[in-house]
Amino acid sequence: MNDKIIGAILIILATTWTGFEASRHLSERPRQLRLLKSALQSLEAEIMYGHTPLHDASRKLAAQMSKPLSWFFEAFSKKLTESDTTVKAAWEESLKEVWKLTAFKQGEFEIMKQFGETLGRHDRHSQQKQILLTISHLEREEADACEKQMKYEKMVKSIGFLSGLLLIILLI
């Protein structure tokens, strides 16, 4: 009897933990999108007002941001300084390396990839317009992420717990 109770508790704990992890992922995406928008605004300031080279601006952003975004800007800066590559290629390689560590979806990947294609190819004012356009696209994605978070966060937590109860009932 005691083994069954311990087993039931372990099942409940495991499924509840799974539900909370899924819920955390839902809340992490809007937070990371806000950080990404902030990073692009800082990049804009560095380019427009600081006249900072791209690799230096990326290095500064890496120091200011939390992980996983700091890893992205750090990788981008290193690729620009340590290898003979284009800005576009360095941006895309850095995106692919770090993307799986983020809570972002494919839509954000496409937005950032598209932004990387224009990065460093225009004068400062055109670059500023590209940054602002990218930020507006990310704001749309953030609104979607917040909506999904509000809609599904509690449900995912509950499903984790309830699936554990269902599993216990089926095993009894």
ZIRADA-V475123 format. One record per backbone hydrogen bond with DSSP energy under -0.5 kcal/mol. CO is the residue of the C=O (numbers start at 1). NH is the residue of the N-H. If there is no record, write none. Layout:
co->CO nh->NH
co->CO nh->NH
//
This chain:
co->1 nh->5
co->2 nh->6
co->3 nh->7
co->4 nh->8
co->5 nh->9
co->6 nh->10
co->7 nh->11
co->8 nh->12
co->9 nh->13
co->10 nh->14
co->11 nh->15
co->12 nh->16
co->13 nh->17
co->14 nh->18
co->15 nh->19
co->16 nh->20
co->17 nh->21
co->18 nh->22
co->19 nh->23
co->20 nh->24
co->21 nh->25
co->22 nh->26
co->23 nh->27
co->24 nh->28
co->25 nh->29
co->26 nh->30
co->27 nh->31
co->28 nh->32
co->29 nh->33
co->30 nh->34
co->31 nh->35
co->32 nh->36
co->33 nh->37
co->34 nh->38
co->35 nh->39
co->36 nh->40
co->37 nh->41
co->38 nh->42
co->39 nh->43
co->40 nh->44
co->41 nh->45
co->42 nh->46
co->43 nh->47
co->44 nh->48
co->45 nh->49
co->45 nh->50
co->46 nh->52
co->53 nh->57
co->54 nh->58
co->55 nh->59
co->56 nh->60
co->57 nh->61
co->58 nh->62
co->59 nh->63
co->60 nh->64
co->61 nh->65
co->66 nh->69
co->66 nh->70
co->68 nh->72
co->69 nh->73
co->70 nh->74
co->71 nh->75
co->72 nh->76
co->73 nh->77
co->74 nh->78
co->75 nh->79
co->76 nh->80
co->77 nh->81
co->78 nh->82
co->79 nh->83
co->83 nh->85
co->86 nh->90
co->87 nh->91
co->88 nh->92
co->89 nh->93
co->90 nh->94
co->91 nh->95
co->92 nh->96
co->93 nh->97
co->94 nh->98
co->95 nh->99
co->96 nh->100
co->98 nh->101
co->99 nh->102
co->105 nh->109
co->106 nh->110
co->107 nh->111
co->108 nh->112
co->109 nh->113
co->110 nh->114
co->111 nh->115
co->112 nh->116
co->113 nh->117
co->114 nh->118
co->115 nh->118
co->115 nh->119
co->118 nh->121
co->123 nh->127
co->124 nh->128
co->125 nh->129
co->126 nh->130
co->127 nh->131
co->128 nh->132
co->129 nh->133
co->130 nh->134
co->131 nh->135
co->132 nh->136
co->133 nh->137
co->134 nh->138
co->135 nh->139
co->136 nh->140
co->137 nh->141
co->138 nh->142
co->139 nh->143
co->140 nh->144
co->141 nh->145
co->142 nh->146
co->143 nh->147
co->144 nh->148
co->145 nh->149
co->146 nh->150
co->147 nh->151
co->148 nh->152
co->149 nh->153
co->152 nh->156
co->153 nh->157
co->154 nh->158
co->155 nh->159
co->156 nh->160
co->157 nh->161
co->158 nh->162
co->159 nh->163
co->160 nh->164
co->161 nh->165
co->162 nh->166
co->163 nh->167
co->164 nh->168
co->165 nh->169
co->166 nh->170
co->167 nh->171
co->168 nh->172
//
